[in-house]
Amino acid sequence: MVDDSQLAASKSIHKTTGKTFWYATRVLPKRVREATYVLYAFFRVADEVVDDAGDASPAEQRAELERIREAALGGDSDDPVLTAFSEMRETYDIPDEEVHTFIDAMSADIETDRYQTFEDVRDYMRGSAAAVGVMMTYVMEPDDVSLAVPHARKLGEAFQMTNFLRDVGEDIDELDRVYLPIDTLERYGSSVEELRDKEATPAFREAMEAELHRTETLYDEGIKGIAYLPRDCQFAILVSAILYAEHHRLIRERNYDTLTATPSISKRRKLSLLVRARWHWTWNKDPEAVFAKVSSVPNAETRSHGERVSPSPTQ
């Protein structure tokens, strides 16, 4: 049983570091909301081993991740977040495989800083994003988890790709990492050197546009799975997708330049999107229809014709 101190520690981490997802979490039912605090905090604890390593060597980072893995799977720990996650994992029957896949991805991130193809990126996201979506699905307890999980993986990948596209400049500056597939950069005539030099060239912008379109097909597939979730969870996951996808509008407004600044959604805009989504949801409980009405993701027909998408107006 997760106690109040463990929950408070988890909630604090989530509120401080998960600013986009935090808004959506607040509209989850309590039975899922508290478990989500623990899930998110667990992900952040592991992620910080890699992204905020300080003077730790790769060997020390890997050792710390193994300690986290052991604690998450039921080993002794005095860390309130890890203890809470271990208990929650048993409560919701989260498969051990998903924990292993997630920790393995964090470990791979220690020394992997380039990805040649999108399939290489996707292999990484199987642990860093898809596993997150799967674990979240188990916490929500759908009637048939096997129907929801494939779409949860796609939505997790969509969120992760949105983060990668938003954070291109930040990732190369602070971590010397490039998550854009090198093949995509080269196909349009861009390069890692341009990213380092903060040159948002036409070639870089085209590469960004191509990956943005690819990411939006992941949203299409991910959103289809919301209908398989419990009714009291559907709106929160829909809102999280709308909020993450809002970064696409901001990226387009900057003409795909995420090298010189990192787009950020204002609190006012988040609240506006939440209200709009709630209004449409009141009249139509179809997640795909509401996402099409409220989100900044252009329709599939526009993307399939290769049309350059203008930023949608702020409403």
C-alpha positions, 0 to 999 in steps of 0.5 A, spaced: 500 500 500 502 506 497 503 511 503 502 518 504 509 520 504 510 516 498 505 519 494 507 526 496 514 525 494 511 522 487 506 528 486 512 533 488 516 530 482 510 530 477 508 537 479 515 540 478 517 536 472 511 534 468 508 541 466 504 539 460 502 532 463 500 535 469 494 538 467 491 532 464 493 528 470 488 533 474 482 530 470 484 523 471 479 520 477 483 519 483 484 512 483 488 513 477 491 520 478 495 518 484 498 512 481 500 516 475 504 521 480 508 514 482 509 512 475 511 519 472 516 520 478 519 513 477 520 515 470 523 521 472 528 518 477 531 513 472 531 519 467 535 524 471 540 518 472 542 519 465 540 527 463 543 530 470 549 525 471 553 531 473 560 527 474 558 520 474 561 516 470 557 511 465 559 505 469 556 509 475 550 511 471 549 504 469 550 501 476 545 506 479 540 504 473 541 497 476 539 499 483 533 502 480 531 496 476 532 492 482 528 496 487 522 497 482 522 489 481 521 488 489 528 489 492 529 493 498 530 500 497 529 507 502 527 511 496 520 513 497 518 513 489 521 506 488 518 503 494 511 506 491 512 504 484 514 497 486 508 496 490 504 499 485 507 495 480 504 489 483 497 492 485 496 493 477 500 487 475 504 491 470 509 486 466 516 486 469 518 486 461 515 493 461 520 495 467 526 491 464 525 495 457 524 502 460 530 501 464 534 498 458 532 504 454 535 509 459 541 505 460 542 505 452 541 513 452 548 513 457 552 513 451 548 513 444 547 520 442 546 519 434 540 515 431 541 513 423 534 511 422 527 512 424 527 505 426 533 506 430 529 512 434 523 507 434 527 501 438 529 506 443 522 509 444 520 502 445 523 503 452 523 510 453 516 511 450 512 505 448 513 502 455 511 508 459 504 508 455 503 500 456 504 501 464 499 507 464 494 503 460 495 497 466 494 503 471 487 505 468 485 498 468 481 497 461 476 491 460 481 489 455 488 491 455 490 487 449 486 492 445 488 498 448 496 497 449 498 497 441 495 504 441 498 506 447 505 504 444 503 509 438 501 515 443 507 514 447 511 514 441 508 520 439 509 524 445 516 522 445 517 525 438 514 531 439 519 532 445 524 531 441 522 535 435 521 541 440 528 540 444 532 539 438 537 545 440 536 544 447 538 536 446 544 538 442 547 544 447 546 540 453 547 533 452 550 533 445 544 528 443 541 528 436 534 524 436 532 526 429 534 521 424 541 522 421 538 519 414 532 524 415 537 530 415 541 527 410 535 526 405 534 534 405 541 536 405 542 538 413 547 535 418 549 535 425 554 540 424 548 545 422 544 543 428 551 545 432 551 551 429 544 553 430 543 554 423 535 553 421 537 552 414 531 551 409 534 543 409 533 543 416 526 546 416 524 541 411 527 535 415 523 538 421 517 538 417 518 531 415 518 528 422 513 532 424 508 529 419 511 522 421 509 524 428 502 526 426 501 519 423 503 516 430 498 521 433 492 518 429 494 511 431 494 513 438 488 517 439 484 511 436 486 507 442 482 512 447 476 509 446 478 502 449 480 506 455 475 506 461 470 512 460 472 516 466 480 516 463 478 517 456 478 525 457 484 526 461 488 522 455 485 526 450 487 532 453 494 530 454 494 528 447 491 535 445 497 539 449 503 535 447 500 536 440 500 543 441 507 544 440 506 542 433 503 549 432 508 553 436 514 549 431 510 551 425 509 558 427 517 558 428 518 556 421 520 549 424 526 553 428 527 549 434 534 550 434 535 557 437 529 557 442 525 551 445 517 552 444 513 553 450 505 552 451 503 558 456 499 556 462 493 561 459 493 557 452 493 550 456 487 552 460 484 555 454 485 548 450 482 544 456 476 548 456 475 547 449 476 540 449 471 539 455 466 543 451 466 539 445 467 532 449 460 534 453 457 534 446 461 528 443 464 523 447 468 521 440 476 522 442 478 522 435 472 527 433 474 532 439 482 531 437 480 533 430 476 539 432 481 542 438 488 539 437 493 543 432 494 536 428 492 537 421 488 532 418 491 526 414 488 528 408 492 535 408 498 531 410 498 525 405 498 531 399 504 533 402 501 540 403 505 545 407 501 546 413 500 553 416 500 554 423 493 554 426 490 560 429 490 561 437 483 561 439 
